Amino acid sequence: SPAEFDGPLGHIPGAANIPLDQFAQRAAEAAAPGRRTVLVCHTDRRSSAADKFLRDNGASETAVLRGGMVAWTQAGLPRGS
């Protein structure tokens, strides 16, 4: 969600925010042909659902960031806000 994307955990620099409830309509933004896509959410539940949607619709260059922004933050990696 936008609140999560801009919330305390922030987001990965350069990330795009596509909420799961808008994902079916905006999936082409996430997985253009030939583009590698890493899906991220707070933990990894919603990003896993988005990954399944993409794979069910022909995408192959996708991955889920296991542990999501919680794991990213705990690892001390850079965040946007």
Summary of the structure (lengths in Angstrom):
residues: 81
radius of gyration: 12.1
end to end distance: 13.5
largest distance: 33.9
contacts: 208
relative contact order: 0.24
helix: 42%
strand: 10%
